[in-house]
Amino acid sequence: MSTFAKKYVKLRKRNAAIAWEKARRNRVCYLFLLPYAILFFTFFILPMITSIFYSFTYYNILEPARFIGLQNYINLILQDDVFLTAVKNTFLIAVITGPVGYILSFGFAWFIHELPRWIRTFAVLIFYAPSISGNAYSVFQIIFRGDSYGWFNAVLMHLGIIKTPELWLTNPATIMPVLIFVILWMSMSTGFLAFVAGLQGIDRSQYEAGYVDGIRNRWQELYYITLPNMKPMLLFGAVMAITQSFNVADVPMALAGFPSTDYAAHTVVVHLFDYGYTRFEMGYASAIATLLFLVMILCNKLIQNALRRVGT
Amino acid sequence: MSMTTQANGHRMKAVNGRKRRPNRSVLGDLGVWLLLIIVAIIMALPLVLAISNALKPLNELFRFPPTVFPIHPTLTNFSDLMVTMGQSWVPFTRYLANTVWITLLGTAGHLLIASMAAFVLAKYDFPGGRTFFNIVVVALMFNGYVTAVPNFITMSKLHLIDTIWAVVLPAIASPMGLFLMKQFMEGLPFSLIESAKLDGAREFRIFWSIVMPNVKPAWLTLIIFSVQGLWNNRASAVIYSEGKKTLTYALQQIQAGGVARTGQAAAVIVVIMIVPIVTFILSQSQILETMASSGLKD
C-alpha cells in the first residue's frame, strides 16, 4: 500500500514538474492572457461565484444575506408549482427553437453564401434585421393584437377563415405557438453571422478538388467539405443557440404580459426575474439561475460531443 | 462516398467559367431563391415598419387600421426630433460624445484583449489554457439578471460607478468575443505559425501580422456584435449623472414623452439604428467581398 502511495506521489510530482516546465517555456502565453483574465475574473467569474453563494442564502438586497442551506432549492423543486410550469414551458421552447433555429441559421447562411456577390451583403442584412435593433419583436404586438385592428386577425377575417378576432396573446392555447414563431424569427443572430463569416473562410480549392473527385450535388458537398470545415463555428453556434433558447424572457414578457394568462408563457428566466426584481428575493432567484446553469452545461456537454462526430 | 470520377470535360469547363458551379441543379437553385425571397419578406418586416412609421405624419400614425407604407411621406418627425434635441438641458452633442467614446473604447479594447487571449488559447498548449477556455464558454450561460447585483457591488468598490468604465470594462471582457475569435483561429494551420517562428518573429508579431489578418471575417463580425451592444447600451443602472448619460438613454427619454411625441418616437427608433446598420453593412461587405479569393488551409 505504501509503495503504491509513494509511486502515486512520485508520478504526481513528475507531472507537476512537466507542467511547470511547459508553463515556464510558454510564459509569454500567460502575458497574453493576463489582461483578459483579470477583467473576466472581476466582471464575470466573481459575480457568478457570488450569485451561486447567494443561492444558499436568504438575500433581499437590502439586508445582509442570511445562510439557509438548501432551503431555496427544496422550496423550488417541492413547493413552487409555478416553477414547474416555467420549467415545462422553457423546455418546450428550448427543444423546438434551439435545434430549429440553429439549423435555419446554418441553412440560410449557406444559401446566402451561394448568392451572387452583389446581393449578399443586402441578404445578410435582411436576415439579420430582427436582431439588429434590440426590441424589434415589439412589432408582433401590433400584428397579433387581440382586436380586429391586429393585422393577423384582419387578414384572417378578410379571407373569411375566422369570423371574430382571436386573442392570440391572451389565450393560453395560442400564446406558445405565437411565441415560438417570434423566437424562431429572431434566431438568425450571433450564430448566423458566425456561420456567414466562417463559410467565407473555406478554401475554394477544396471545392474544386471536390468536383474532380466526383461530388455530385450540393448535399454531398455540404457533408464532405463544408461541414467538416465549419466545425469550430458549428460549436460556437451551438453554444449560442443553447444560451439563447434557455434564456428566453424578454419576448414572452413583452408580448404575453407579465405574468401571462395561466402562466402559459412563464419561462424559467421570467420566474427568476419575477423573484429577483419584483419580490427582491435574490437568494431564491440565484437558486433558479444556478439550476438553469447546471442544466445548460449538461445540455452543452451532450451537444458538443455530438458535434465532434460531424463529418468523420 | 463513391469516389468514381464523374467529372467530364463539360463539367470542368464550368469550374473555370464564371459563376455556375458544376454540382448544382437548376431546380435546386430555383427552390433556394424562392425560399430566400419568401423568408426575406418576413424577416424584413421590422425594418420596413420602423422606417415607414418614421416617415408617416402624425395623423397617419394613429390611423385605424394601420397602413404599412406612409400615404404622404414626410420628414417632419426628424425635424421635430432635431428641435427637441436642441432644447435639451445637457447639450445633445454631449450624449453623442459619451456614446461614441463608450463604443470606441469598448470595441477596440475588446477586439485587442479578447483576440490576444484567444490567440494563445487556440495556438499554444500551456497548462491551464484548456480549463480557462472551458470556464469562459460556461460563463456565457450564467444568467445576467442575478449577476447584476454582485457586479454593481464590485464596481462601486472599484469606484467605477458613474464613469463610462462601468460599461467599457465588462464589455472588453465579454466571453462571446473570445469564444468567437478562438474558434476562428483554431482553423489556421500550425505551419503558418511555425514558419513565422523560424523566421524569428516574436509572439506579438505572429499574432498581429500573421494571425489577425487571416481571421479578418472573425474580427469584423466581433466588431458588429460589440458596436451593436455598446451603442444600444442604456447604462442606466451604472451611470446616473445627466452629463455622462448615453445617447440611447437620452433618445429614449424623448421617446417616453407621451402621445404628442409619437412621431418623434418613431424617428428615434430609426436614428438609433443608423450606426449599428452602417457598421453592419461596412463590415459585412468587407467580409463577403475581400475575403472571397483568399483561402488558407494546409
Chai-1 contact restraints between the chains, C-beta under 6 A:
chainA,res_idxA,chainB,res_idxB,connection_type,confidence,min_distance_angstrom,max_distance_angstrom,comment,restraint_id
A,A19,B,P127,contact,1.0,0.0,6.0,A-B,restraint_1
A,K22,B,P127,contact,1.0,0.0,6.0,A-B,restraint_2
A,A23,B,F126,contact,1.0,0.0,6.0,A-B,restraint_3
A,A23,B,P127,contact,1.0,0.0,6.0,A-B,restraint_4
A,N26,B,Y124,contact,1.0,0.0,6.0,A-B,restraint_5
A,N26,B,F126,contact,1.0,0.0,6.0,A-B,restraint_6
A,V28,B,E203,contact,1.0,0.0,6.0,A-B,restraint_7
A,C29,B,V120,contact,1.0,0.0,6.0,A-B,restraint_8
A,C29,B,Y124,contact,1.0,0.0,6.0,A-B,restraint_9
A,C29,B,F126,contact,1.0,0.0,6.0,A-B,restraint_10
A,F32,B,M116,contact,1.0,0.0,6.0,A-B,restraint_11
A,F32,B,V120,contact,1.0,0.0,6.0,A-B,restraint_12
A,L33,B,A117,contact,1.0,0.0,6.0,A-B,restraint_13
A,L33,B,V120,contact,1.0,0.0,6.0,A-B,restraint_14
A,P35,B,I113,contact,1.0,0.0,6.0,A-B,restraint_15
A,Y36,B,I113,contact,1.0,0.0,6.0,A-B,restraint_16
A,Y36,B,A114,contact,1.0,0.0,6.0,A-B,restraint_17
A,Y36,B,A117,contact,1.0,0.0,6.0,A-B,restraint_18
A,L39,B,L169,contact,1.0,0.0,6.0,A-B,restraint_19
A,L39,B,I172,contact,1.0,0.0,6.0,A-B,restraint_20
A,L39,B,A173,contact,1.0,0.0,6.0,A-B,restraint_21
A,F40,B,A173,contact,1.0,0.0,6.0,A-B,restraint_22
A,F43,B,P170,contact,1.0,0.0,6.0,A-B,restraint_23
A,F43,B,A173,contact,1.0,0.0,6.0,A-B,restraint_24
A,F44,B,A139,contact,1.0,0.0,6.0,A-B,restraint_25
A,P47,B,T147,contact,1.0,0.0,6.0,A-B,restraint_26
A,P47,B,P150,contact,1.0,0.0,6.0,A-B,restraint_27
A,P47,B,N151,contact,1.0,0.0,6.0,A-B,restraint_28
A,M48,B,F142,contact,1.0,0.0,6.0,A-B,restraint_29
A,M48,B,T147,contact,1.0,0.0,6.0,A-B,restraint_30
A,T50,B,P150,contact,1.0,0.0,6.0,A-B,restraint_31
A,S51,B,V146,contact,1.0,0.0,6.0,A-B,restraint_32
A,S51,B,T147,contact,1.0,0.0,6.0,A-B,restraint_33
A,F111,B,V32,contact,1.0,0.0,6.0,A-B,restraint_34
A,F111,B,L36,contact,1.0,0.0,6.0,A-B,restraint_35
A,R120,B,L288,contact,1.0,0.0,6.0,A-B,restraint_36
A,T121,B,Q284,contact,1.0,0.0,6.0,A-B,restraint_37
A,T121,B,S285,contact,1.0,0.0,6.0,A-B,restraint_38
A,T121,B,L288,contact,1.0,0.0,6.0,A-B,restraint_39
A,V124,B,Q284,contact,1.0,0.0,6.0,A-B,restraint_40
A,I126,B,A40,contact,1.0,0.0,6.0,A-B,restraint_41
A,I126,B,M43,contact,1.0,0.0,6.0,A-B,restraint_42
A,I126,B,A44,contact,1.0,0.0,6.0,A-B,restraint_43
A,F127,B,M43,contact,1.0,0.0,6.0,A-B,restraint_44
A,A129,B,M43,contact,1.0,0.0,6.0,A-B,restraint_45
A,A129,B,A44,contact,1.0,0.0,6.0,A-B,restraint_46
A,A129,B,L47,contact,1.0,0.0,6.0,A-B,restraint_47
A,P130,B,P46,contact,1.0,0.0,6.0,A-B,restraint_48
A,I132,B,P276,contact,1.0,0.0,6.0,A-B,restraint_49
A,S133,B,M273,contact,1.0,0.0,6.0,A-B,restraint_50
A,G134,B,N232,contact,1.0,0.0,6.0,A-B,restraint_51
A,A136,B,P46,contact,1.0,0.0,6.0,A-B,restraint_52
A,V139,B,P46,contact,1.0,0.0,6.0,A-B,restraint_53
A,V139,B,L49,contact,1.0,0.0,6.0,A-B,restraint_54
A,Y149,B,F64,contact,1.0,0.0,6.0,A-B,restraint_55
A,Y149,B,P65,contact,1.0,0.0,6.0,A-B,restraint_56
A,A154,B,P65,contact,1.0,0.0,6.0,A-B,restraint_57
A,L193,B,T221,contact,1.0,0.0,6.0,A-B,restraint_58
A,A197,B,P217,contact,1.0,0.0,6.0,A-B,restraint_59
A,A197,B,T221,contact,1.0,0.0,6.0,A-B,restraint_60
A,A197,B,I287,contact,1.0,0.0,6.0,A-B,restraint_61
A,Q200,B,P217,contact,1.0,0.0,6.0,A-B,restraint_62
A,Q200,B,I287,contact,1.0,0.0,6.0,A-B,restraint_63
A,Q200,B,M291,contact,1.0,0.0,6.0,A-B,restraint_64
A,G201,B,P217,contact,1.0,0.0,6.0,A-B,restraint_65
A,D203,B,G295,contact,1.0,0.0,6.0,A-B,restraint_66
A,D203,B,K297,contact,1.0,0.0,6.0,A-B,restraint_67
A,R204,B,G295,contact,1.0,0.0,6.0,A-B,restraint_68
A,E208,B,V15,contact,1.0,0.0,6.0,A-B,restraint_69
A,Y211,B,A7,contact,1.0,0.0,6.0,A-B,restraint_70
A,Y211,B,V15,contact,1.0,0.0,6.0,A-B,restraint_71
A,Y211,B,P22,contact,1.0,0.0,6.0,A-B,restraint_72
A,V212,B,A7,contact,1.0,0.0,6.0,A-B,restraint_73
A,D213,B,M3,contact,1.0,0.0,6.0,A-B,restraint_74
A,G214,B,M3,contact,1.0,0.0,6.0,A-B,restraint_75
A,G214,B,T4,contact,1.0,0.0,6.0,A-B,restraint_76
A,G214,B,T5,contact,1.0,0.0,6.0,A-B,restraint_77
A,G214,B,Q6,contact,1.0,0.0,6.0,A-B,restraint_78
A,I215,B,N23,contact,1.0,0.0,6.0,A-B,restraint_79
A,R216,B,Q6,contact,1.0,0.0,6.0,A-B,restraint_80
A,R216,B,N23,contact,1.0,0.0,6.0,A-B,restraint_81
A,N217,B,N23,contact,1.0,0.0,6.0,A-B,restraint_82
A,R218,B,R24,contact,1.0,0.0,6.0,A-B,restraint_83
A,P232,B,Q183,contact,1.0,0.0,6.0,A-B,restraint_84
A,P232,B,E186,contact,1.0,0.0,6.0,A-B,restraint_85
A,P232,B,G187,contact,1.0,0.0,6.0,A-B,restraint_86
A,M233,B,Q183,contact,1.0,0.0,6.0,A-B,restraint_87
A,F236,B,F179,contact,1.0,0.0,6.0,A-B,restraint_88
A,F236,B,Q183,contact,1.0,0.0,6.0,A-B,restraint_89
A,V239,B,V137,contact,1.0,0.0,6.0,A-B,restraint_90
A,T243,B,L140,contact,1.0,0.0,6.0,A-B,restraint_91
A,T243,B,M141,contact,1.0,0.0,6.0,A-B,restraint_92
A,F273,B,Y145,contact,1.0,0.0,6.0,A-B,restraint_93
A,G276,B,Y145,contact,1.0,0.0,6.0,A-B,restraint_94
A,A285,B,V146,contact,1.0,0.0,6.0,A-B,restraint_95
A,S286,B,V146,contact,1.0,0.0,6.0,A-B,restraint_96
A,A289,B,N143,contact,1.0,0.0,6.0,A-B,restraint_97
A,A289,B,V146,contact,1.0,0.0,6.0,A-B,restraint_98
A,F293,B,M141,contact,1.0,0.0,6.0,A-B,restraint_99
A,F293,B,F142,contact,1.0,0.0,6.0,A-B,restraint_100
A,M296,B,M141,contact,1.0,0.0,6.0,A-B,restraint_101
A,I297,B,V138,contact,1.0,0.0,6.0,A-B,restraint_102
